[in-house]
Every structure is written in structure tokens, then in C-alpha cells.
């Protein structure tokens, strides 16, 4: 059963995505795999998922899987506001959320639990360091008000969002470096991410 929430997933152009991975030519493939696995999980939980991306490869792969995409403005927060407005226009009373695309080990049960725990209130889930944000949920019928970038957990907390404190390691395990990816792999990567990671390790 899908939760009564609509999610926006922002995906950077693959040329600019995950530059800290330092995985040679595998970086683009990893970034794409992360997004595809993440969206697959999100679609099993949320009522609808909208991916905001300007990358034609990402858009093409997602469209082939039946995922809705849109080209939004530059910048993470403007893209999220754009996507949230599209979704809110379809249901003014809905809960809209922003889910980061770099969670390749995300488990459906954890995302679902976080949405349930929020209970229709404005809430967020911090990353494992406690500084960034992996999931932001609006209150029902209210603006998303994203403040991603830098210490976004503090920004969202200061903006009135309730911090979700559940034991959800895969929802908190965003990947920016190869060390992060190795940690995520310990939880179990999605199928595409596991394949891309295996190719990188063989090439290395």
C-alpha cells in the first residue's frame, strides 16, 4: 500500500554528479544507478514520484521505466520548489516530500516508516553525520520550504520541521565518497548500484 505522499527527487546532470566519488569513468554510471535504484524504492512507497532533472540520459532511463520527469530551474532548492509546486497543483492538501537521489542502499521499509512517523507534519530525516538532510516532508497542504545545502539539518530544524529520529541507517546513508559507498554496500545496494559498483572495483 502506497503512502499518501508525493515525492520530488532531484537528479543532477551526470557530468556534475558525484564528483567526490573519484571513480574515474564509473562516476557517471554510479550516479545514474543510484538514482534509478532510489526512484524504484520511492515509487513503491509514495503515491507519486516526480524526478526533476535536466540530464537527457537520466530522463530517458526513467521515462523507459514509466517515471515522470521534468526539467526545472538550476539549483537544488529552486528545483525542489518547482517540483513541489507541480505536485501540489494536483492536490492542494497533499504531503509533498523531497528525497535525495544518492541513497543507493535505501530500504522500502525505512522510507515508509519515516513517512508514517512524520504523520502529516513538517519533518525531516538527517544524514548519518547529523548535518545534512536526506528526506524533507511538508505538512499536509503546506509549502515544502527546502533549505538544502551546507548544514541543512539545522536549517530545517530551525525552520520548524520536526526531526525524525528512527533507526533508519539506509535512509541516512547518502553517498558522496567511495568510503560512503563502501559503507552503503555493507547494508546492501540496489541492483543497479551493485552492478555499477562491481564494475568500478573490477576496473580499479
TAJO-V549509 format. One record per residue. N is the residue number from 1. SS is DSSP state (A for helix, B for strand, O for the rest). PSI is psi as a letter, one per 30 degrees, with the letter a starting at -180 (NA if undefined). BURIAL is + if it has 9 or more other C-alpha atoms within 8 Angstrom, else -. Layout:
# TAJO-V549509
n:N ss:SS psi:PSI burial:BURIAL
n:N ss:SS psi:PSI burial:BURIAL
This chain:
# TAJO-V549509
n:1 ss:O psi:k burial:-
n:2 ss:O psi:k burial:-
n:3 ss:B psi:l burial:+
n:4 ss:B psi:i burial:-
n:5 ss:B psi:k burial:+
n:6 ss:B psi:k burial:+
n:7 ss:B psi:k burial:+
n:8 ss:B psi:k burial:+
n:9 ss:B psi:j burial:+
n:10 ss:B psi:k burial:+
n:11 ss:O psi:k burial:+
n:12 ss:O psi:l burial:+
n:13 ss:O psi:k burial:+
n:14 ss:O psi:f burial:+
n:15 ss:O psi:f burial:-
n:16 ss:O psi:f burial:-
n:17 ss:O psi:k burial:+
n:18 ss:O psi:h burial:+
n:19 ss:A psi:f burial:-
n:20 ss:A psi:f burial:-
n:21 ss:A psi:f burial:+
n:22 ss:O psi:h burial:-
n:23 ss:O psi:g burial:-
n:24 ss:O psi:b burial:-
n:25 ss:O psi:f burial:-
n:26 ss:A psi:f burial:+
n:27 ss:A psi:e burial:+
n:28 ss:A psi:e burial:+
n:29 ss:A psi:e burial:+
n:30 ss:A psi:e burial:+
n:31 ss:A psi:e burial:+
n:32 ss:A psi:e burial:+
n:33 ss:A psi:e burial:+
n:34 ss:A psi:e burial:+
n:35 ss:A psi:e burial:+
n:36 ss:A psi:e burial:+
n:37 ss:A psi:e burial:+
n:38 ss:A psi:e burial:+
n:39 ss:A psi:e burial:+
n:40 ss:A psi:e burial:-
n:41 ss:A psi:e burial:+
n:42 ss:A psi:e burial:+
n:43 ss:A psi:f burial:+
n:44 ss:A psi:f burial:-
n:45 ss:A psi:e burial:+
n:46 ss:B psi:l burial:+
n:47 ss:B psi:e burial:+
n:48 ss:B psi:l burial:-
n:49 ss:B psi:k burial:+
n:50 ss:B psi:k burial:+
n:51 ss:B psi:k burial:+
n:52 ss:B psi:j burial:+
n:53 ss:O psi:k burial:+
n:54 ss:O psi:g burial:+
n:55 ss:O psi:k burial:+
n:56 ss:A psi:f burial:-
n:57 ss:A psi:e burial:-
n:58 ss:A psi:e burial:+
n:59 ss:A psi:e burial:+
n:60 ss:A psi:e burial:-
n:61 ss:A psi:e burial:-
n:62 ss:A psi:e burial:+
n:63 ss:A psi:e burial:+
n:64 ss:A psi:f burial:-
n:65 ss:O psi:g burial:-
n:66 ss:O psi:g burial:-
n:67 ss:O psi:k burial:+
n:68 ss:B psi:k burial:+
n:69 ss:B psi:l burial:+
n:70 ss:B psi:k burial:+
n:71 ss:O psi:k burial:-
n:72 ss:O psi:a burial:+
n:73 ss:O psi:l burial:-
n:74 ss:O psi:l burial:-
n:75 ss:O psi:k burial:-
n:76 ss:A psi:e burial:-
n:77 ss:A psi:e burial:+
n:78 ss:A psi:e burial:+
n:79 ss:A psi:e burial:+
n:80 ss:A psi:e burial:+
n:81 ss:A psi:e burial:+
n:82 ss:A psi:e burial:+
n:83 ss:A psi:e burial:+
n:84 ss:A psi:e burial:+
n:85 ss:A psi:e burial:-
n:86 ss:A psi:e burial:-
n:87 ss:A psi:e burial:+
n:88 ss:A psi:e burial:+
n:89 ss:A psi:f burial:-
n:90 ss:A psi:f burial:-
n:91 ss:O psi:j burial:-
n:92 ss:O psi:f burial:-
n:93 ss:O psi:g burial:-
n:94 ss:O psi:l burial:+
n:95 ss:B psi:k burial:+
n:96 ss:B psi:k burial:+
n:97 ss:B psi:l burial:+
n:98 ss:B psi:k burial:+
n:99 ss:B psi:k burial:+
n:100 ss:O psi:k burial:+
n:101 ss:O psi:f burial:+
n:102 ss:O psi:h burial:+
n:103 ss:O psi:i burial:+
n:104 ss:O psi:f burial:+
n:105 ss:O psi:g burial:+
n:106 ss:O psi:k burial:+
n:107 ss:O psi:k burial:+
n:108 ss:A psi:e burial:+
n:109 ss:A psi:e burial:-
n:110 ss:A psi:e burial:+
n:111 ss:A psi:e burial:+
n:112 ss:A psi:e burial:+
n:113 ss:A psi:e burial:-
n:114 ss:A psi:e burial:+
n:115 ss:A psi:e burial:+
n:116 ss:A psi:e burial:+
n:117 ss:A psi:e burial:-
n:118 ss:A psi:e burial:+
n:119 ss:O psi:h burial:-
n:120 ss:O psi:g burial:+
n:121 ss:O psi:l burial:+
n:122 ss:O psi:k burial:+
n:123 ss:B psi:l burial:+
n:124 ss:B psi:l burial:+
n:125 ss:B psi:k burial:+
n:126 ss:B psi:l burial:+
n:127 ss:O psi:l burial:+
n:128 ss:O psi:f burial:+
n:129 ss:O psi:f burial:-
n:130 ss:O psi:g burial:-
n:131 ss:O psi:e burial:+
n:132 ss:O psi:a burial:+
n:133 ss:B psi:k burial:+
n:134 ss:B psi:f burial:+
n:135 ss:B psi:k burial:+
n:136 ss:B psi:k burial:+
n:137 ss:B psi:k burial:+
n:138 ss:O psi:l burial:+
n:139 ss:O psi:l burial:+
n:140 ss:O psi:k burial:+
n:141 ss:O psi:g burial:+
n:142 ss:O psi:l burial:-
n:143 ss:O psi:l burial:-
n:144 ss:O psi:e burial:+
n:145 ss:O psi:h burial:-
n:146 ss:O psi:k burial:+
n:147 ss:O psi:h burial:-
n:148 ss:O psi:l burial:+
n:149 ss:O psi:k burial:-
n:150 ss:O psi:b burial:-
n:151 ss:O psi:i burial:+
n:152 ss:A psi:f burial:+
n:153 ss:A psi:e burial:+
n:154 ss:A psi:e burial:-
n:155 ss:A psi:e burial:+
n:156 ss:A psi:e burial:+
n:157 ss:A psi:e burial:+
n:158 ss:A psi:f burial:-
n:159 ss:O psi:g burial:-
n:160 ss:O psi:g burial:-
n:161 ss:O psi:k burial:+
n:162 ss:B psi:k burial:+
n:163 ss:B psi:k burial:+
n:164 ss:O psi:k burial:+
n:165 ss:O psi:g burial:-
n:166 ss:O psi:l burial:-
n:167 ss:O psi:i burial:-
n:168 ss:O psi:i burial:-
n:169 ss:A psi:e burial:-
n:170 ss:A psi:f burial:+
n:171 ss:A psi:f burial:+
n:172 ss:A psi:f burial:+
n:173 ss:O psi:i burial:+
n:174 ss:O psi:l burial:+
n:175 ss:O psi:j burial:+
n:176 ss:O psi:f burial:+
n:177 ss:O psi:l burial:+
n:178 ss:A psi:e burial:+
n:179 ss:A psi:e burial:-
n:180 ss:A psi:e burial:+
n:181 ss:A psi:e burial:+
n:182 ss:A psi:e burial:-
n:183 ss:A psi:e burial:+
n:184 ss:A psi:e burial:+
n:185 ss:A psi:f burial:+
n:186 ss:A psi:f burial:-
n:187 ss:A psi:f burial:-
n:188 ss:O psi:j burial:-
n:189 ss:O psi:l burial:+
n:190 ss:O psi:l burial:+
n:191 ss:A psi:e burial:-
n:192 ss:A psi:e burial:+
n:193 ss:A psi:e burial:+
n:194 ss:A psi:e burial:+
n:195 ss:A psi:e burial:-
n:196 ss:A psi:e burial:+
n:197 ss:A psi:e burial:+
n:198 ss:A psi:e burial:-
n:199 ss:A psi:e burial:+
n:200 ss:A psi:e burial:+
n:201 ss:A psi:e burial:-
n:202 ss:A psi:e burial:-
n:203 ss:A psi:e burial:-
n:204 ss:O psi:NA burial:-
